[in-house]
Amino acid sequence: MISYNQSRKILSNSKILIRNESIKSSKCINRVTAEDILCETNNPAGNNAAFDGFAINSKETNKLSKKRVKLFKILGIISAGDKPKKKIYKSSRQLKL
């Protein structure tokens, strides 16, 4: 087996011709676009976060960075379609971001 550096050198010295082509969007899985694709409208249209995720009080993230981390505790889970519970939680530190 050749080394990583040897393989990089071989690839950088190789001439690989990749041409642009037009294909249906249904056939584009595992493909790369030749140019940026931009949408003229915001998606989602409103101020909506209807995706999996988490919520953190922004005041608890002040001055955090990759070197200065803080731990957070998972306080609850809300499934799609559930009504969020209106509770006020105190600061906690258990889940590392």
C-alpha positions as CSV (number, residue, x, y, z in Angstrom):
1,M,0.0,0.0,0.0
2,I,1.3,3.5,-0.8
3,S,1.4,6.3,1.8
4,Y,-1.1,9.1,2.0
5,N,1.4,11.6,0.8
6,Q,2.3,9.4,-2.2
7,S,-1.3,9.1,-3.1
8,R,-1.8,12.9,-2.9
9,K,1.2,13.4,-5.1
10,I,-0.1,11.0,-7.7
11,L,-3.6,12.6,-7.7
12,S,-2.2,16.2,-7.9
13,N,-0.1,15.2,-11.0
14,S,-3.0,13.4,-12.7
15,K,-5.1,15.1,-15.3
16,I,-8.7,14.3,-14.7
17,L,-11.2,15.9,-17.0
18,I,-14.6,16.5,-15.5
19,R,-17.2,18.1,-17.8
20,N,-20.4,19.8,-16.9
21,E,-23.6,18.1,-17.8
22,S,-27.3,18.7,-17.3
23,I,-29.3,16.0,-15.6
24,K,-32.7,15.7,-13.9
25,S,-32.8,16.6,-10.2
26,S,-34.1,13.1,-9.5
27,K,-30.8,11.7,-10.8
28,C,-28.5,14.0,-8.8
29,I,-27.9,12.0,-5.7
30,N,-24.1,11.7,-4.9
31,R,-23.3,14.4,-7.6
32,V,-21.6,17.8,-7.2
33,T,-22.9,21.0,-8.8
34,A,-20.7,23.0,-11.2
35,E,-22.0,26.2,-9.7
36,D,-24.0,27.4,-6.7
37,I,-27.7,26.9,-6.6
38,L,-29.7,29.7,-4.9
39,C,-33.3,29.9,-4.0
40,E,-35.2,33.1,-4.6
41,T,-37.4,32.6,-1.5
42,N,-36.6,31.8,2.1
43,N,-37.2,28.2,3.1
44,P,-39.0,27.9,5.5
45,A,-41.0,31.0,4.5
46,G,-41.6,32.1,8.1
47,N,-39.6,32.3,11.3
48,N,-40.0,28.6,11.8
49,A,-37.8,25.9,13.1
50,A,-39.8,22.8,12.3
51,F,-36.8,20.5,12.3
52,D,-35.1,18.3,14.9
53,G,-32.9,20.3,17.1
54,F,-32.4,21.7,20.6
55,A,-33.0,25.0,22.4
56,I,-30.5,26.7,24.7
57,N,-31.0,30.0,26.6
58,S,-28.7,32.4,24.6
59,K,-27.6,34.1,27.9
60,E,-25.9,30.8,28.9
61,T,-23.8,30.8,25.7
62,N,-22.1,34.1,26.3
63,K,-18.3,34.0,25.8
64,L,-18.3,30.3,24.8
65,S,-15.8,29.1,22.2
66,K,-14.1,25.9,21.1
67,K,-11.6,26.3,23.9
68,R,-14.1,27.6,26.5
69,V,-16.9,25.1,26.6
70,K,-19.9,24.7,28.9
71,L,-22.0,21.6,29.8
72,F,-25.7,21.6,29.4
73,K,-28.3,19.2,30.8
74,I,-31.1,17.8,28.7
75,L,-34.3,19.0,30.5
76,G,-37.0,17.5,28.2
77,I,-37.9,16.2,24.9
78,I,-40.8,17.4,22.6
79,S,-41.9,15.2,19.8
80,A,-43.3,16.5,16.5
81,G,-46.9,17.7,17.0
82,D,-46.6,18.0,20.8
83,K,-47.4,21.3,22.5
84,P,-44.3,22.8,24.1
85,K,-44.4,23.1,27.9
86,K,-44.1,26.6,29.2
87,K,-41.6,26.1,32.0
88,I,-38.8,28.3,33.2
89,Y,-35.6,26.3,33.8
90,K,-32.6,27.2,35.9
91,S,-29.1,27.1,34.4
92,S,-27.7,23.6,34.2
93,R,-24.4,22.0,33.1
94,Q,-24.3,18.4,31.9
95,L,-24.3,18.1,28.1
96,K,-21.1,19.2,26.4
97,L,-21.5,21.3,23.2
